[in-house]
Amino acid sequence: MRLSTKGRYAVMAMVDLAKHGDGDPMALSEIAVRQEISLSYLEQLFAKLRRAGLVSSVRGPGGGYVLSRTAEETRLADIIVAVDEPIRATRCVPGSPVGCTGDKVRCVTHDLWEELGNLIHLFFSSISLADVVDRRILGQSGVIHQSNQVAAAE
C-alpha cells in the first residue's frame, strides 16, 4: 500500500515544524523551501491541520504556524486523517454494504486488505512527531533493509 502525496507531505511538514519551530511561529515558506513542497500546497494542508486542531496560526510580522500540542502528543495518524487521507488498503468504501467486485460482493481477500489497513493505522497511531524528529522509529524493518543492502553490495 502506498500513502498518498497529501499524507506524506503533511507528515513531512509537521515533522519540519516540530524540528525547527522551537515553539516559535514558523512561516510556511521556510518549510516549503526545506522540504521542497509547493507553498500553495502547504497552505491547503495547513488549513486542514489547523481545522483539526493540530496547529495554530499566528498573524502579523513574525507570524506563522506553531504546533497546538507537543510533538510527543501529536500522532502521525492524526495528521494523515486531518488531511482527509483514509488509511485503508481495500478498494471498498468503508461502511458500505456494497462490496468491491462486479457483482457487488466483497472480494475473497477483503478481510486481508482490511486488516492490513487496520495495522497501518495502528502503526501510524503509535508514532509521534517526536519519535520521527528523534529518529526513534527504526526497528526490524531497518535491520532487514540494511542487510538486504549489504547482500546486494557483495
NORTA-V269148 format. One record per backbone hydrogen bond with DSSP energy under -1.0 kcal/mol. CO is the residue of the C=O (numbers start at 1). NH is the residue of the N-H. Records with the same first field share a line. If there is no record, write none. Layout:
CO=NH / NH
//
This chain:
4=8
5=9
6=10
7=11
8=12
9=13
10=14
11=15
12=16
13=17
14=18
15=19
16=20
17=21
21=24
26=65
27=30 / 31
28=32
29=33
30=34
31=35
32=37
38=42
39=43
40=44
41=45
42=46
43=47
44=48
45=49
46=50
47=51
48=52
49=54
50=53
54=68
56=66
58=64
60=63
64=58
65=26
66=56
70=74
71=129 / 130
74=129
75=79
76=80
77=81
78=82
79=83
80=85
81=84
86=88
93=96
101=104
104=99
105=101
107=110
109=113
110=114
111=115
112=116
113=117
114=118
115=119
116=120
117=121
118=122
119=123
120=124
121=125
122=126
124=77
127=76
128=132
129=133
130=134
131=136
132=135
139=143
140=144
141=145
142=146
143=147
144=148
145=149
146=150
147=151
148=152
149=153
150=154
//
